[in-house]
Amino acid sequence: MPTVRTGNNSPFGRKIRIAVTVLGLERQVAVAPASTVDPADPIREQNPLGKVPVLLLDDGAALYDSPVILEYLDHLAGGGRILPKDPQRRFAALRLQALADGLMDASILINYEARYRPVEKHEPKWLDHQAGKVTRALAVLEAAPPSIDNPPDVGQITLACALSYRDFRFPGTWRPNHPRLSAWLDDFAARVPAFAATTPPPA
């Protein structure tokens, strides 16, 4: 059985866990834990970048990273489910996924700077550079929140995970100035039970 390896706190892994459920693949795809900081974990052999998520296939091959895995899961479910077949909708979903992935990347780098470097060694220019990405992405999304399809597409799933990661690591920092986006995330949570089911444990 194909197996997704990821950490509970990874927003990129959460995308995959949500997709497995909304595509009805729970009996076809297993989910197993992985650690990117444990040298004994085989994640570095499964993905030379040492990142999660990684999808281990029955033939021994490994797929990474999350956009590739999502495309494989959509294929496994018959195609056109979370990756629309219509070109206009497909590229809109892929563009939204890229923007939300970038929002997650920048947020994670800011979090890592705080977690792994002492305050006196923080680099303000680096933090401002990442914060600018976050600010611009949220502004674009606030101006025109996407729809929520049934099932949600790869862009919508990724955006929900990105915004939830902001709630998880930076509570209270984005919702007050982005009411439409905040309402969008609450609506997504209400419509997609897999979102609540994949909520990371308290930090």
C-alpha positions, 0 to 999 in steps of 0.5 A, a space after each residue: 500500500 502506498 504510504 505517506 510519511 509526514 510530521 503532524 505539524 507540517 502544513 505541507 504534510 497536512 495538505 496530503 492528509 486532507 487530500 487522502 480523505 477528500 478523495 476517499 483514499 483512506 483504504 488505499 493510502 496509509 499515513 505514517 509518521 516521520 521526523 526530519 530531525 531524527 538522524 535515525 529516521 530514513 527520511 533522508 534516504 527516502 527524500 534526499 532533501 530530508 523533507 516531508 511529506 514523501 509518498 512511498 510507492 509499492 514498487 519502492 519509488 518515492 514521490 516528493 514534494 507535496 504538489 507532486 504527491 497531490 497530483 499522484 493522489 488525484 490520478 489515483 482517484 481517477 483524475 480531475 478531482 482536486 486538479 481540475 481538467 479544464 485548463 482555466 480552472 486547473 492553472 488557477 488552482 495551481 497558481 493558488 497552490 504556488 502562492 499558498 506554498 510560498 506563504 507557508 515557506 516564508 512563514 516557516 522560515 520566520 518560525 525557524 529563525 526564532 526557534 533555532 537562532 538566539 535573538 541577538 543573531 536574528 537577521 532583520 533584513 532576512 526576517 523583513 524579506 520573508 515578512 514582506 512575502 507574507 504581507 503581499 500574499 495575504 493582501 492579494 488573497 484578502 482582495 479576492 478570496 477563492 471559492 471552495 469547491 467540492 471537493 476542494 482543489 489543490 489551491 484551496 487545500 493549500 491555502 487552508 493549510 497555510 492560513 491555519 499554519 499562521 494561526 498555529 505559529 503566529 496566532 493573532 497576527 493575520 486575522 484582524 486585518 484580513 476579515 474576508 480571508 478569515 471568514 474564508 478559512 472558517 467556511 473551509 473548516 465548516 465544509 471540509 471535515 478533514 481539515 479539523 481532523 488534521 489539526 496539529 497538536 498544541 505547540 
